[in-house]
Amino acid sequence: MLKSVSLATLEKLFSDMEELQRSKVASLALRLKPGLTAEDLRNPHDFPELNDADWHYQDGILTGLQSAVAAVRALHSTSEMPEN
């Protein structure tokens, strides 16, 4: 039987997963090129060291989680709007 879960609970879960994945991406990037900043990771094409299949895979997972967070937030915000 499926348990009912609130959108706020889903948002928190996905946000936590996003933060964990963001730390994985940053950790791997720092192993590939020490000294990178969070801003550097927003421009990975500037760093040839990040042309790594494992890094791209982890970054792709992060992008998917960010999309899921955005979708849940959109659902959450529209569900709180009063209907006319």
N, C-alpha and C positions, 0 to 999 in steps of 0.2 A: 504494500500500500504506500502511495506517495504521501509524504509529509508536506504540508503547506509551509512555505518559507516566505518571509516578507522581502520586499525589494530592498529594504534597508540592510537586511541580513546578507542578501546576495551582493549588494554593493560593497559591504565591508569585506566579505570573503574575497571577491575579485580584487579589491584594493590591496588586501594583504598579499595575495598571490602576485600582483603586479610589483609590489615593493620587493618581495623575495626575488623575483625574476630580474628586476632592475639591478639588484646587488650581484646576482650571478653574472649578468652581462658586464657590469663594471669590473668585477673581479677578474674575469677572463681577459678583458681588454687590458687591464693593468699587468697581467702576466705577459701579454703580447707586446705591450709598450708601456713600461713604467712611466708614471708621471702624468698620465692622461687625466683630464678633468671631466666633470659631468657635461660641461659645454662642448668639450672635444668629442664626446660620444654622440652628440647631436649632429656632428659633421664627420662621420667615419670615413668618408671618401678622401678626407685630407690626410689620412694616416694609412699608408700602404700596409703596415703591420696588421691592420684590422681586416685585410683581405684574406680571411681565414674561414674555412667552412664551418668549424665549430662555433665561432663567434657569430657568424651570420645566422646560423640555426637558432642560437639562444636569443639573438636580437629579434628574430622572426617570432619566436614564442612571446617575447615581451610585447611586440606590436599587436599580436592577437589578443593578449590579455588587456591591453589598453583599449582595444576596440570593444571588448566585452564590457569593460568598466563604463565606457562611454554609452553603450547601449542600455545598460541597467540604469545609469543615471538619467538617461532620457526617459525611460519608462517610469522611473520613480518621480521625476518632475512632472510628467504629464498626468500621472495617477493622482497627484495631489491638487491638480487644478480643478476648481469647481465646474460642473457642467452647467451650461446655460439652458 
